[in-house]
Every structure is written in C-alpha cells, then in structure tokens.
Amino acid sequence: MAGIKVPGNFPEREYGHCVLGNGVDLLYVDWSGSMSFKDQINGIFGYWYKLDRKNSPYGDPVPLLRVKYCLVSGAGPVEIATSTQDFDPSTAVLSSSITAEPFRFIVKSFLTQNHLFVLEFKFQEFPEDGEICFALDDNRITYTRKYVDRLSNPVRYSTNGKRIIAEYQQTGTCKFSGIGVMDVITTDKGETEISNQGRNFPYLASNIFIRLKGLKNGSTVYCVTCVMDDMDSQDYREKVFQTVEEFRKKTYKEIFKNHTTFWQNYMNKSEVNISHDIDYLYKTSMYLLKAVQFPTGAIIPSSVFPNNHGCLVYWDAFFDEMGFLRNNKFTEAKKIAEFWLLGLEKARENAKSLGFQGAYYGWATDFYGYDQRALSANQVHFNGDISLCCWKYFQYTGDIEYLKRVFPVIKETIDFLISGYIEENNGVMQVKPCESLDESPYNRTSDTWTSCVIIKGIESIINAADILGEKIELETYKKIHKGLTSAIERNCKDGILFSHKDFGSLNTGSILSLIMLDGIKNADYMKTFNRYVDDTQEQIGLGWGHSSRMRCLIFPWAELIAAVFLSKQENPDAYYHIDRAIKATNSFGGIAEYIWIHGLISRQWYVSAHGTFLWAIAEMLAYSDFEKIVLFSGLPDDLIKDGVSFKNISIQGNALVSCRVKKDEISVSIINQGDKELKKYLYFRGNKVQINLQPDEEKNFTLRIKNTSTQSRRKK
C-alpha cells in the first residue's frame, strides 16, 4: 500500500478493509472498492465469503471468489495513487474517490439482499488509450493454510457471451457447489470484450477478463457479480443468471433505491446524536449486526476473516441481542433468542449422555443449532447465558406466545446446570469447579458469573411458569436460588465481589454479575468496580483479566461492559469508557477484539464488541428497570448541554423513549407499545416525573435542565 493515501471514515487509524454483508454473503472490500489488493494489516486479499461455507465443521468460512479490476494505459497497468473512501452504514454503500494517473473516477460499491455485488464507476478522466479490465478470480496462491481454509477443488472458469463464469465446488466433510457470474455494462459506446490475451492483468489466476476500452470523460460503467450455490437454492444456476440479467432489465437507479431503502428502513427504527465518532459507530454497529446475522438468527462473534473462532455461535450472542433489544430492533433480537430452539433436541441428548437432566448446549454452535464442541470446554455458563438470552426478549416485549415456545430452553438449560454443576456440603451450596469466562486455564469453585446466570435463570423459570401456568418444583428452585445467592455473597471480601470462591484477581464476570444482580449483600458495587479496573488495567485500556491467557494493550469489549455497569450506577464515567473503546477501531469504525501487546489489531469488526457498544449507548442515554427510567445516566452534563438527542431507545415493558436537548430544556416522548399499563418514574438530575401510560398511548413533556456538576471524573 506504499504511496496510497490511507482511506476510510477515520483515516488517522489503521486501515482495515470494508465489510459488505447481507446475512449470508460477506464481502471484504479494499481501497479500490473491489477485491483487487492486499490488506496490509492481515496480509490477505479481500474475498467473497458465505458465512456457513467451510471445508470443516470447525473451520472459518472458505474464501470463494474475488471481484477485481485493473486500469491500463498505453504504458501498461496503472497503479492507484490515492483513494479516499466513505462508508455510509445507513445505506450500506461504500464510495471510493480514486486517482490513478491518467485515470480519475468514483466507484460506488454495494451488496444487495439477492447476492448481487454492484460496482458503479463514474469517470471524471479516462485517457484515449485507456482500458479498464474486470476479472472474477480465485487467486488462492495468496493464502497459506496456516491462516485460512481453502476450497478443496480448483475453480473452473469459462465464458458465456460477454460474461465470465466461475464454478466452485467443496468436497469432504462440508459439501457445496456454486457459481459466480460477472457482467459489465457501459452507458456509452465503449467496446466490451472477453479476452484471455493481450493486455497484462496482474496476478490473474484464470487469465480471463472483461476488457473495456473507448470510454470518455463522463463515462459510467457498471460491473455486477452474483455468487450463489446449492446451499442458497437448489436452482442456484438459474437464479444467478436471472439476477445478473435482471440488472440489465431494470435501471441502476431502481436497484440502488431498493437497496438503500432496505437499509434505511432498518436503521431508522432508532437514532442517536451525541458526537461524530459515537454517532457514526452507532450506525456502523447497527449495520454490522444485521449484515452478519444468518437467516436462522445465528450471529457470530467476529467477522469472516482468518482466525475467526471457527465462525460459530458463542455466548457472545447475548450481547448482540441486548444491542438489538435496547435499540428497537425486536425482529432481529427475537431471531437470536429463538435460534436456540433449533438445537434443543440435540442439547437434550447431550445432557442425557452425561447422565444429567435438562439440555446441554455446547460451547460453540453452528448456524443450524448443532453444537460443534459439546464436550470440549468447561465454560458451562454458556447454558445460563442462553436462558438469560431467551428471557430478556420477553422482558422487553411481553410476548406471551414467544414465551410459550422458548420456555423449555429457559428451564432445561438451568436444569442441566443444577443437576450437573451444583454441589452441597454441610449445608453449603455452590457451583462445582468450572472454567470462568476469562478463559483462564484453571477451574474455579463457585465461579461468580456461572452462579449469577443460574440465579437469574431460576428467577426466569419461576416468573415464566407463573405467567404460563406451568407446574415446576418451586420449592426446589427456591432452595437452590437461596443457596447460590449465599454462595455469591461468600465470594465477597471487604466489599469486593471476587470472580470465584478463592478470591484472587477479578475478571469481567464480577462486573457482569453486578449488572445482572441487584442488591448483593456484602458487595460494594463501586469498590468492586474500582478493584476490577486495577486488576485488569493494561497499557492503554482494560483487559479481560490478568488471570487470563489473553494479555493485550486494550480489550475494547471490557471497556464497553464497564460502561454498561457505570450507566446503571448513574455514573458519567460510562462515557469515558465508551470513548476509550471507540478509539480502538480501524479506519471504518470496526472495533477490534484486542490490540495485542505488540500493537497489532486482532480480529477487526468484532461483532460482540459492536453489540455491547449498542447496549452501552442505550444504557448511557436511558437506563431503565421495571420501576424507573433515568435519562443520560452515563453522560456528563457538559455533553448534554452541547445538545444531544436520541430516538426510540427501548426499555423494559415494551416502551420507547425519545429525547432532545435544546438549550436548557429536554423534550421527552414515551410510547407504550405493550398491551398493559406502563407505570414508571422518570428521573433526570433531580427531576422526577411519574409516568402512567395506557397501551398504545404516547406522552410528551418538557424537563428543565438544572445547574449541576455531574461530570466525568476521568480524563477524556
């Protein structure tokens, strides 16, 4: 990338390729607006992936094809000199303004919901002897097996008229066959031809390309590519050609409008206006979660790039659901919760094979609910996380029919943990030794987070059974609830809630437990948090925990969990931790999983962090429980007075809150979307307003901003 002006929405940060996704396809696009060049951070080229297409159950998605172009003048191939890029997450369109002397043009790149990748080139300058060549390529030689899986069979290339056809096939443990078709259209009298000789196309594996010459200044060119296989549709061959042909029949404007309208309708369900960086990352996070959510509801922790945790579903899905729930994306949140129904029968078999009751979901699950690592990990808190995930959706929506469907998951995941991981000696109850969420190599007795999710799970079972009229062993559940509550209290020492029985350093499990559990006896919440910060502080931010094997400069996910906690404490330092996390992004706002101790980014576009970011923003703006709503609970006063607003932040009880600050007044709107009366108190810096809303009722009112000194106590 030498000599290239670093593109992206945050050009001061390390460049990372842009991600275009539709829930099945996920494209890794470089500064050309296509997949022509190498990502210097990860050392790989961009590719067309499909989220569940692998060459082994544990492997990452297989890179399928590359859409690339080359500029040629009389002297030969022309390199890109500058590229200035802007990705608009509200429309899922990447715009690249490119200079490659003597060429100058703008290319818009987007991916439709029907597997069509569209490139629109608008040339400001096109030399008389210039050409632009397009290729549908594999170029597998750029990868090594150390970092990425490959297709098992070579791609077969051919032509049909003036289109390039690439056929791929995967054999072995994972089987699929597919096809990619590329078509190029120009609006003027430029000459288009299929060529396999003549001009040099650098690094082309197929040696087949579409050659376009005779263009002029002002010319427009469209390159459209569709990739489908038999996992998309049994008649994928016909559909690929139909989709490409449809582009010729419809106008570009129509296809572009349909694409942007889809994303705008999704994005407009909620909105925040705080600062440029936060506002952009809010939209980017909303986009990314939707872009990587598979049709079954499954959602992955990170994107599809090498070393991606096998592109499986982990406990992280809980954070993504909270991001959806708190920001009025109920359809997507429901998909995550109901996803667990797909694997319920297999989970029951797992539990039975161990001699336990209930349902045992493994540590990692594929996109169809089949657990891939059922017996290979001892982080059994995963099952409590699933129960919590299913219950949370009901808390926000009150959907009884949904609750009926997922009640077996809520109950049986907890029944498994009770039957397999609860021990009682001399009247003392606790969780058996298991691995904590910090992925330390040690099994810990009475792990705090595992205990927490069992406690919350029991509460969910009791409440759900009462609502549904289900018979349960109520006294047994109450006894275990009481015993584990006492166990968590015993994990406290000098007011600090430690992460397990034997104390030691804290990990994120302590903070998550304080977020989920109210009123833990013996626990000083802020004292615990301050000790947690001391125990996990790395060079530039919080880490996962010093007992963990994952040492780093900063772990943005931990910063965002801290922000959720502080917002619940009505502490404006929440903003400080959000601000620190968003500085650990790539040039397009993709949050890293880690920045390692040597300074390199690990796993850009880490979805779990983006989901937690959305949760943290909602908590910061409108913290809520069943009794109250606290406006701007985690935001310093100086930022509030600068003029902030938000629209349709969801709160428990199926209601939406909107707010706009103007001078010394706050305009508030609350809508009750549920079928029951909404009763809460609304708080803001000394203001207290009682809210009583009937179903479908909306109330608007104004609050005065009093002079206060609630500021963040940390440096920005």
N, C-alpha and C positions, 0 to 999 in steps of 0.2 A: 504493500500500500504506500510505498515511498512516493512522495510528491503529491499524494492525494490530499486535498483539504478534507479534514475529518467531518463527515456529515452527521445528521441526526438532530433531534429536538434539543439535546443537551450536548453540544459539540465540545464542551470542556471535559467531558467524561469519556471513558474508554468506549471505542466503537464496538457495537455488537449488532449483528445482522437483525433486520426487522422480521417480525413474525406475522404471517398472514394465515388465519385459520377459520374453519367453518364447523368444527366439531368432529370432523373425520380427517380431512386433508389439513396438513400444517406445513407451510412453506417457509423456508429460511432464505430471506432475500437480502442481497448485498447492496452496496452503494451504486451499482448500475441500475437498480430497480428490477434486476432479474437474478439469476444464479450463476453469474459469469466468473466471479472472482473469489479468492480465498479469504476467509475470516481470519485475520491475523491473531486474534486472541485465542481462538480454539484451534487454529491451524487446519481448518477444513473448509470445503466449499459448501455453499448452500445447496439444498436438495428439496425435492418434493417427497414428503413423507405422508403416510396414512397411519394414524395413531396406533392401530392394533395390528399392523402388518409387521411381523417379526420373522426371524428364522429360528427362534427357540422360545419356549414359554417364558424364560427369564431374560431374554434379550431386549435391547432397545429397538424401536422401530427401524425397519430397513430403509436406507435411502434408495429411492426408486429412480427418479429421473431428474434432469436439470434442464431448465429453460434458460438459454443463454443467447447473447448476440455479440457480434463483432463489427466494428467500424473499420472501413477500408478506404483509403485514398490511393492516388496514383503511386505513392511511395510504399504502399503496403498497409498492414494493420496499424490502426491508430489507438493509442492508449488514452484512457480517461485521465484528464489532468485535475479537474475539480468536480466535486459532487456535493451539492447542498440538498439535504433531504428533510422532509417534514412528513411525519406520520400523524394522520388525524384519526384517533380512535373512535370518534363519534360517527365516522363514516367508513372506517376500516380501509382507507385509501392512503397509499404511500406515494408522495410526489418527490421526484428527483430532478433537480435542475443541474444539467451536466454540460461541461465544456471538455471537448476533445478535439483540439485544433486540427483541421478546419471545421469541425462539427460543433454545433451548439443546439441543444434541444432540452425539452422537458418530457419526462416519461411518468405517467401515472400507472400504478400497479394495484390491482385488487383481485380478490378471490371470491367468487360467487358461492352461493349455497348449493349449486348443482355442479360443483367440481370444475369450474371454468376459471382459469387464470388469465387475466386480461392485462395487456400492456398497450397503453396508448402513447405513441410518440408524436410530439409536435416539434418540428424542426424550425428553429429560427434561422439556422445557417446549415446548408447542405451543399458541398462543393460539386462542381460539374463532373469531376471524375470520381465522385464518391459512391460508395456502396455500403449497405448495411446487410449483414448476413445473420440468419437465425438458425439455431440448432436445438434439437431435442436430444439430449445427451445423457450418458451414464457416467463415463469417466471414473470408473471405480479405482483406478490406479492412484487417486489422490488420497485414499484411505488406507489405513492399516488395521488389521483385525484387533490390535491392541485397544483401539478406541471405538470401533463401530462394527456392527454386523453388516454383512453384505448379502445381496441376492445370491441364491445358490446357483443360478443359471445365467449365462450371458444374455444381455438384452439383444433382441433381433430387430434390426432396422429395415425399413422399406419405404416406398413412396406410393401415393395414390393421387394421381393428378399433380397438383401443386402442394400437397400436404405431406408432412413427414409422419410416419407411423413407427412407434416403438413398442414392441411387445415384450413383457417381462413375465417371469414365472418363478415362483418359490416352491421348492420341494423339500422333503424332510419332515420334521415334526410339525411345522406350520406350512400349510399349502395354500397358495392362491395364484391366480393367473390374471394378468391385466394388460391394458393397452393405453398408450398415450398418443394423442393426435395433435399436431400443430398446424395452424393455418395462419397465413399472413395476408392482410388486406391493406391496400393503399387507396386514398381518396383521389389521387390524380393519375397521370398517365405513366407512372413509374413501371418499369419492367420487372416482373417477378418470375423466377425460375428455380427449379430444383437443380442442384448441382452437386457433384462429387469430385470436382476437379477445378482447376483454375486458381482462383484466389486462395491464399493461405488462411485457414481458420485455425488459430492457435488451440492446441490441446483438445482437439475434437476426436472422440473415440470412434464415432460412427462414420466419419468422413462424408456425411450427407448434410447439406444445409440448404435453406431457402435464401436465395440471393435477390436483392432488390437494388436496382440502380435507376438512374434517370430522374431522381427526385429533385425537388427545388426547395428554395427557401419558402417556408409556409406549408410544406407537405405534412400530411398526417398519415401515420402508419399504425395499424392495429396488428398485434401478434396475440393470437388466442390459442390456448392449450388446454385440453381436457384429459384428465387421467382417471380411469375407472378400472375396477377389476371385479371378479366374481364374488367378492365379499361386499361390494356395493350393490350389485344387482346381477342376477343370472343372465340377463340380456345386456350386459355391460357394453359389448361391442356395438350393438345398435345404438345404445344411448350415447356413447361417446361421439359417434359421428353425427347423431341428431343434435347434440348440444353444440358442436362446432358449427354445423350448418345453420342452426338457429341464429347464431350471431350474424351471419350474412343476411338472414331474412329480416331480423329486427334492426333497429337503429342502435348505434352505440349509446346515444342519449337515453334510450329506453332501458337498456341493460344496466347502465350506470345508475340511473334513477332507482330502479328496482333494488339494486344492491345497497345504495346509500340509505334508502327509505327503511329497509330491513333493520339496519344497524341503528338508525336514528330512533325508530320506534322502541327499540330495546333500551337504548341509552337514556332517552328522555323520561323514563319512569322515575328517575331520581337525579339530583344535581347538587353540587357544592361549589361555592365561590369563596375561597379563603385567600389563596396566593397562587401565583402562576404555577409553581412546582407542584403544589398539592393538588390543584385543580386538574392539571394535566395527568398526574399519576393516578388520580381517582378515575378518570375516564379510561386511561390505559389499563388499569387493573380490572375495571368492569369489562372492557373489551376482551382481555386475555382469558378471564374465567369462562366467558361464553365461547371463545374461539377454541378452547381445549376441552370443552365438555362433550363427551361422546353421547350419541343418541340414547344409550341406555341410562344415562345420568351419571356414569362414571366420570371422575375427574382426577387428573394426575397431579402429583406434587410439583413436577417441573416440566419443562418443555421436552422436545423430542430429540435433543442433541446428544452426542455421545456421553456416556456415563450418566444415565438418566434414571437410575433406580429401577431399571427394567420396565419403565413405562407402565407401572402397576398402580393400583389404588391403595393408599395407606391411611392411617388415622388422620392424616392431614386434611382429609376431606371435610372434617368437622369445621375447620377454619374457613374453608371456601363456602360451606353452607351458611355460616354466620355472616360472611361478607355479602352473600346474596340476600339473606333474610333481613338484615338491618338496612338494606338499601332498596327495598321494594322490588326485588327480583324473585317473587314467590314461585313462579313456574320453574325456574332453574334450581331453587333451593329444594323444592319438592322432588325433583328428579334425583338429586343426591340422596335424599332420605329414603325414597322408595327403591333406589338401586339395591339396597341390602336385601330386599325380598328375593332377588334373583338367586342369591346363594344360600337361602335359608335351609333348604333340604340338605345340601352338602355340608353346611355348618352343623346340622343336627347329626349327620353321620360322623363328623369329626369328633364331636363330643362323646358320642356313643362308643367310638373306637378307643377312647381313653378311659372309658368307664365312668364318665361324668354325665350330668344332666344338662338339659338345655341345648344351646347351639354355640359352636366354637368356630368363629371366623379366624382364618389365618392372618399372619402378619401382613400379607400382601394379596391382593385380589385382582384378577384380570377384569377386563371391561364387561364381561358377561356374568360376573358374580362367582366365578370359580376361583377358589383360593389357591394360590400358587405356592405358598410357603406355610402351610397349615401348622406343621410341627417343628419348624426350623428356628423359631425365635421365641424368646421367653418374655416378650413385652405384651403380656396378656391384657394390659389396659386397653388395647385396641377394641376389645369387645364392649367394654364400658363406654368407650368413645362412640361406638355405633349406636348403642342405646340412647346416649345423650343426643346424638345427631337426629335420631328419629323423633325424640320427644320435643326438641327445640322447635321443630317446624310447627307442631301443634300449639305450643305456647304462643307463637306469633300469629297463628291463623285461626285457631279454634275449630279446625276442620274435623268433625266427628267421623265422617266416612273414612278419611285418611287414617285416623287413629285406629279404627277397627282393623284396617289392613296391616298396619305396622306393629300392632300390639304384640304379636308373637315375637318379633325381633326385639322390641324393648324388653320384654320379660325374659326370653330364653337366653339372651347374651349374658344377662345378670345371673340367671340360674346356673349357667356354666361356671362363672367365676365363684359363686357361692359354693357350689358342690366341689370345685377343684382347687380353690385357692384361699379358702378361709380356714384358719385353724384356731382352736380354743384350748388353752391350757390353764388349769386352775382358775377358771372363770374369766381369763383374759383372752379377748378375741383380737385377731389381727390377720393381715394378708400374708400368706406364705412368701418365702424368698422368690423374687422375680426381678426382671431387669427393669430399671427405671427408664423414663422416656428420654433421658440424655444419652442413651445407647452406650453407657459405660459397660465395661466388661464384667461387672460384678453384680451378682444377685443381692437384692436388698430386702430385708424383712420389713413389713409394714410400710411398703412404698406409699408415699403420701398421695401421689396422683392416682395410682391404682385404687387406693382406698376411697379417694374422692369420687371417682366415676361409679364405683359400686354404690356408695351412699346416694348419689344423685339418681342412679338407676333404680334403686329401691323406692325412692320418693316418686319417681315417674311411674313405676309399676302400681304403687298404691293409688296415686291420683288417677291414672288411666283406668284402673279396674273399677274405681268408684264411678267414673263418668260412664263407662261402658256396661256396668253391671256385671263384670266378670268376677268369678269366685277365685280367690287366691288364699294362700296360707298367711293371713295378715299378721298374726302374732309372731310367726317365724321371721317374717321380713322385718318387723319392728324390732325384734331382739337383735338381729344382725346389724340393723341400722344403728341401734344404740351402741352395740359393741364396737363397730368400726368408727363411730363418732368419737368414742372414748380413746380408740387407738390413735386417731389423728391428733387428739389433744395431748396424748403422751409423746407425740413427735415434737411437741413444743418444749423449748428450753429457754428460760429468761425472756419469754415473749416471742421468740423466733420460731416460726413453723419450719422445721427442717424437712428435708426431702425423703427421709426414711427414719427408721427406729434408732439407728446408731449415730444419728446426727451427722457430723461431717460437713462438707461444703454444700451449699444449696444449689439446686438446679431449677429449671423453669417449672417443674412440677409443683413446687411450692407456690409460685405466683398464680399459676392456672387454678390451683385448688382454692386460693383466696378469692379469685374471680368468681368461681362457681359456688362456693360455700359461704354463707353469711353467718356471722356470729360464732366463729370457732372460739371456744373457751381457751384461755391461756395464750391466745395468739394476739400479738400486737401487729396489726397489718402493716403499718408504715415501718416499724422497726424491722420486720421480716423483709420488706422490700429493700430497705437500705442495706441490710446484710447480703441480700441476694445480689445487689449491684456490686458490692465489694467482692463477693466471691466469683462473680462472672465477668468482671470488667477486663477486657482485653485492651490492646493498644489504642484503638480508635472507637471502640464501642463495646456493647455487651456481647458475650459469647453464650454458648449453650450450657456451660458449667465446667469448672476445672477438673471435675472427676471424669468428664467425657474425653473420648479419644479425639474429638473434633476441635482442636485448638486453632484459632484464627485471629485476624485483626478485628473483625466485627462479624456478627451474625444478625443481620437485619431483622429476621423473624423474631428474635428475642426482644429487640428494641420495640417492636410493634405490640408484642404481648405485654410488655411493660406499659405501653401507652393505654392499652385496654384497662389494665389494672388501675392506673392512676386516674383515668377518667371516672371510674366507679368510685374512687375516693374523692372526687371533685377537686383534683389537684392539677393545676395548669401545667405542671412539668410534663404532662402527657404530650403536649405539643413538642417539647424539646426532643423526646424520644422518636416521635414521628419524623421530625425534621432531620435527625441524625440518620435514620434508616433510609430516607429517600435520597440521601447523598451517596448511598452505596448502590447506584444504578448504572446501567450502561447508557449509551447515548440516546436510546429511545425510551428510557424510563423503565427498562426491565430490571427488577430487583434481583440481586444476587442471592443465592443460598448462603454462601460465605464469601468473604475476601480472606484468602489464606494468608498465613504469616509471611509468605514471600511476595504478597501483593497481588497475586493473580485472582481473577474472579472465578468462582466455582459455580457452575450451573446458572447461567443467565436466565432471566424470565422464570424465576422460581415461583410457581403458581401459589403455593401455600403462603408465601410471604405477601403476595398480592391480595389474597383473600383476607389475611389478617390485617393488612393495611385498610381495607374497606371496613372491616369490623371496628378497627381502632378509630377511624374517622367518624363513624356513626356514633360511637360511644363518646367521643370528644365533643361532638355537637349536640347530642341529645341522649344522655344516659337515661335509662328507664328500667324500672321494675314494675311489678303489678300495682304499686302504690303511688309512684311518683314519676315525674319527668323533670330532669334537670338540664336546662339549656346551657350550652357552652361549658360543660362540666370540666373539660380538659384544655380549655383555650384561654390564654392570657387576655386581660382586659384591653391592652393596647391594640391587639389584633382585632378584637371585637369592634372597637371604636373606629378602626380603619374602614369598616364596612364589610361585613360578611353576610352570606346568605346560604340557605340550603333548602332543598325541596324534596319532600316525600321520603324522609328518614322513617323507617318502620320502627314501631315499638310493640312490646308485648301487649296482646289483646286485640290485634288486628286493627291498628290505627296508624295514621300517617301524620307526621309533624313537618311543617314548613315554617321557615323563619327568614326575615330580612331585617338587617340593621340599617337604620338611616338616621344619622346624627345622634341624638340622644334617645331615640325610640326604637323599639323592637316590635315589628309586626309579626304576629304568630297566627298560624292556621293549623287546626287539628281536625282530622276527618276520622270518624268511626266507621270502619269498613265491616265490622263484625255484626253478628245478629243478637248481641247483648249490649246492655247499657255499659258505657265506659265511665268509670269513676277514678280519677287520679288527681293528685295535686301537682301543679306546675310550679317549678322553682327557678328563679334566676337572681342571683346576687342580692338576696334579701327580699325579693318579690315572691309572693306565694298566691297562687290562684287556684281555686277549686274548679275542676273540670268535670262536668256531667253531660255526657253526650248519648243520645239515643241512637240506635242502629241507623246508619247512613246519614247521620247528622254531621254537619260541619260547623265549627265555631271559629270566628276571627276576633282577635282583640289586640290591644297595644299595651306594651310594658315600657316604663321609663327606665333608662339606664342611670343608676345612682353612681356617685363618685366612690369608687372602691380602689383597693390596692392589691387586687388578686393578680399577681404577676408570676411568671415562671421564675423560679429561683436558680435556674441553671443558665449558663452561657449559651447563646444561640450558636 
